[in-house]
Amino acid sequence: QKEVEQNSGPLSVPEGAIASLNCTYSDRGSQSFFWYRQYSGKSPELIMFIYSNGDKEDGRFTAQLNKASQYVSLLIRDSQPSDSATYLCAVNVLMSNQFYFGTGTSLTVIP
Amino acid sequence: DVKVTQSSRYLVKRTGEKVFLECVQDMDHENMFWYRQDPGLGLRLIYFSYDVKMKEKGDIPEGYSVSREKKERFSLILESASTNQTSMYLCASSTPNRVDYGYTFGSGTRLTVV
């Protein structure tokens, strides 16, 4: 069983703060990692991916990967109310055709 | 802009009906997937396909079947709809063996079985 674990939250942060979302995975064959944002009633949209250890930055978003600890995180700087959504972590395992999803973390940014 | 299109945004069907959910992608992707999403349970894989006429069972295939006659189209069939199949259904597509390529999801179909 390829497990992907996320804290379901809800996570609440004030506007302008840094939101930190975490994800752990069980399969050491995991090779790439994706963060999806899902607004209520909508489908998930891809916001970041990472496959090398370290940090990857894209605007206000930073993905961090530590393969030794089997841990991936998403930091959202200068959080805005429009960032309020559920964030899904997805893992792609080597030679597998499918991704494995966590159950998501609900984030609320308070104005 | 790449697209995965699901034929219906909302559907209401009666118990026992045969239900067809259609998904079309215009990205020439080999892989296509059907998930259902329920509160607290996350995304659960029903079926996926990695080529035309190929299909693989996911985690919860019972009560469902699929069809992939053309590369761009992947259909989910509820043989005899039941109330426990009321859910959000999400289609996704991707290309295999790429570390930098994620799923693209359709907009979803919210199915209610009464």
Interface residues (C-beta under 8 A of the other chain):
Chain A: S8 Q31 S32 F34 Y36 G41 K42 S43 P44 E45 L46 F49 Y51 L88 A90 N92 M95 N97 Q98 F99 F101 G102 T103 G104
Chain B: N31 F33 G40 L41 G42 L43 L45 F48 Y50 E56 G58 L90 S94 P96 N97 V99 D100 G102 Y103 T104 F105 G106 S107 G108 R110
